[in-house]
Amino acid sequence: MSKINKAVLDTHAFIWLMQGSKELTGESIKKIESYGHNHALYISAISLWEVTMLEKKGRIILHQPCHQWLEQALEVPGLTVENISPLIAVESSQLPGEFHGDPADRLIVATSRTLQAMLITRDSKILHYSKSEHIQCIKI
């Protein structure tokens, strides 16, 4: 496969990065920051919804109101929110091979495929899917 010079952050990677989580190694942070420095770091718009739902359900704790946390998090240099375009919506419903039915994961994978970008994740189902070479991932 050719060298990919763009990356999409999975939702958990975005949260970990913004919260300075020890889940991310220094090497992982350097990789993410290198994409940001090149203005080639993306997050799917569905990840913003996922953050709000995780916070509402108490699965993550944000130390400020959710909308303020998101506004601050989205100020990361070089990070772009990729909206759910008609192409991404269709791609999410027509992913090649076998992929599970979680709509958010499907949209994140479709975003990565549409942008021809690496997907930065630790999600085991997505990493397993990447073995089919329908998507390229960086495991964090």
C-alpha positions as CSV (number, residue, x, y, z in Angstrom):
1,M,0.0,0.0,0.0
2,S,1.1,3.5,-0.7
3,K,2.3,5.9,2.0
4,I,-0.6,7.7,3.6
5,N,0.1,11.3,4.8
6,K,-3.2,12.0,6.6
7,A,-4.7,10.5,9.8
8,V,-8.1,10.3,11.5
9,L,-8.3,10.0,15.3
10,D,-10.7,7.4,16.6
11,T,-12.9,8.9,19.4
12,H,-11.0,7.3,22.3
13,A,-7.7,8.5,20.8
14,F,-9.1,12.0,20.6
15,I,-10.2,11.9,24.2
16,W,-7.0,10.4,25.5
17,L,-5.0,13.0,23.6
18,M,-7.1,15.9,24.9
19,Q,-7.0,14.6,28.5
20,G,-3.3,13.8,28.6
21,S,-4.1,10.1,29.3
22,K,-1.3,7.7,30.1
23,E,-3.0,5.4,27.6
24,L,-1.0,7.2,24.9
25,T,2.7,6.6,24.8
26,G,5.2,9.4,24.0
27,E,5.7,7.7,20.6
28,S,1.9,7.7,19.9
29,I,1.7,11.4,20.8
30,K,4.6,12.2,18.5
31,K,2.9,10.4,15.6
32,I,-0.4,12.3,16.2
33,E,1.4,15.6,16.5
34,S,3.3,15.1,13.3
35,Y,0.0,14.8,11.4
36,G,-1.3,17.9,13.2
37,H,1.9,19.9,12.3
38,N,1.2,19.0,8.7
39,H,-2.5,20.0,8.9
40,A,-3.3,16.4,8.1
41,L,-5.1,15.3,11.3
42,Y,-8.8,14.7,11.2
43,I,-11.7,13.7,13.5
44,S,-15.1,12.5,12.3
45,A,-18.0,14.7,13.3
46,I,-19.6,11.6,14.8
47,S,-16.8,11.5,17.4
48,L,-18.1,14.8,18.8
49,W,-21.5,13.1,19.3
50,E,-19.7,10.1,20.9
51,V,-17.9,12.3,23.4
52,T,-21.2,14.0,24.5
53,M,-22.9,10.6,24.9
54,L,-19.9,9.1,26.9
55,E,-20.0,12.1,29.2
56,K,-23.7,12.0,29.6
57,K,-23.6,8.3,30.5
58,G,-20.8,8.9,33.0
59,R,-18.2,6.8,31.0
60,I,-15.9,9.7,30.8
61,I,-15.4,12.7,33.1
62,L,-14.8,16.1,31.6
63,H,-13.7,18.8,34.0
64,Q,-15.8,21.5,32.4
65,P,-19.1,21.6,30.6
66,C,-19.0,19.3,27.5
67,H,-19.5,22.0,24.9
68,Q,-16.6,24.0,26.4
69,W,-14.4,20.9,26.5
70,L,-15.2,20.2,22.8
71,E,-14.6,23.8,21.8
72,Q,-11.2,23.8,23.5
73,A,-10.3,20.4,22.2
74,L,-11.0,21.4,18.7
75,E,-8.5,24.2,18.9
76,V,-5.6,21.7,18.5
77,P,-3.4,23.0,15.8
78,G,-3.8,21.1,12.5
79,L,-7.0,19.3,13.6
80,T,-10.0,19.3,11.2
81,V,-13.5,18.1,11.9
82,E,-14.6,16.1,8.9
83,N,-18.4,16.4,8.5
84,I,-20.5,13.5,7.5
85,S,-20.8,14.1,3.8
86,P,-23.2,12.2,1.5
87,L,-20.1,10.2,0.3
88,I,-19.1,9.2,3.8
89,A,-22.7,8.3,4.7
90,V,-22.9,6.0,1.7
91,E,-19.4,4.6,2.3
92,S,-20.3,3.7,5.9
93,S,-23.2,1.6,4.7
94,Q,-21.2,-0.1,2.0
95,L,-17.9,-0.9,3.7
96,P,-16.1,-3.8,1.8
97,G,-15.7,-7.1,3.6
98,E,-17.1,-7.9,7.0
99,F,-17.5,-5.0,9.5
100,H,-19.7,-4.8,12.6
101,G,-22.8,-2.7,12.7
102,D,-21.9,0.1,15.2
103,P,-22.9,3.2,13.3
104,A,-20.2,5.5,14.9
105,D,-17.4,3.0,14.1
106,R,-18.7,2.6,10.5
107,L,-18.7,6.4,10.0
108,I,-15.2,6.8,11.5
109,V,-13.9,4.0,9.2
110,A,-15.8,5.5,6.2
111,T,-14.3,8.9,7.0
112,S,-10.8,7.4,7.0
113,R,-11.4,5.5,3.8
114,T,-12.9,8.6,2.1
115,L,-10.0,10.8,3.1
116,Q,-7.5,8.0,2.2
117,A,-6.1,8.5,5.7
118,M,-4.6,6.2,8.5
119,L,-7.0,5.5,11.3
120,I,-5.4,6.0,14.7
121,T,-7.1,3.5,17.1
122,R,-6.8,0.8,19.7
123,D,-10.3,-0.6,18.9
124,S,-9.8,-4.3,18.4
125,K,-12.6,-4.7,15.9
126,I,-11.3,-2.0,13.7
127,L,-7.7,-3.3,14.0
128,H,-9.0,-6.8,13.0
129,Y,-10.8,-5.2,10.0
130,S,-7.6,-3.5,8.9
131,K,-6.0,-7.0,8.4
132,S,-8.3,-7.2,5.3
133,E,-6.4,-4.2,4.0
134,H,-9.7,-2.3,3.5
135,I,-8.2,0.4,5.8
136,Q,-4.8,1.2,7.2
137,C,-4.5,1.7,11.0
138,I,-1.9,2.9,13.4
139,K,-2.4,1.0,16.7
140,I,-1.9,3.1,19.7
